[in-house]
């Protein structure tokens, strides 16, 4: 059970790190994250998707 929990935490961490460091440089991935993931990630912290919005040139309202 502990291994499953650690795996889920690692997957979630990878998802967030991808949003912060990889997605801003990849247009297709940036678009997907901005449309599908950022509304949910903004509930955790608006700073997670900030690099994606800065790369596109838009800021949250």
N, C-alpha and C positions, 0 to 999 in steps of 0.2 A: 504494500500500500504506500509506503514511503517513497519507493522508486517512482510510482505513478505520479505522486504529488510533485516530486522533483522534476520529472519530465514535463508536466504541465507548466510549472514555473519557468523552466528553460524555454519552452515554446513561446510563452507569453512574452518573456524578455526578448527573445529573438524578433518577435513581431514588432515590439516597440522600437528596438534598435534599428530594424530595417526602416521603419517610418522616419527615424531621425537622421540616419546617415546614408542609406542607399537610395530610398525613394526620391529625395529631392533631385538626384542626378539622372534618374531614369524617367523620361516623360510618360511612358505607359503605366509604369508602376506608381508614379506620382499621381496620375489621374485616378487610378483605382483607389489608392489610399485616401485621397481627398474626398472622393465620392462615398466610399463605403466604410472606411475605417475611422476617419477623423471625427465624424459625429459621435462615435462611441469613445474614442480616445480623449476627446475634449472633456468628457465627463470626469476622467481621471485627472488630467492636467492639460490645459491649453498649450503648454510649452512643447508637448510631444509633437504636434503637427505644425508648429511654428516654422521649422525649416522648409517644410513642403509649401506652405503659403508664401514664404519669402522667395523661394525659387520661382514660383508662379507670379508673384507680384501682388497677391491679394492678402488682406488681413481680415480676421474675423470681425463681425459687426458687434 
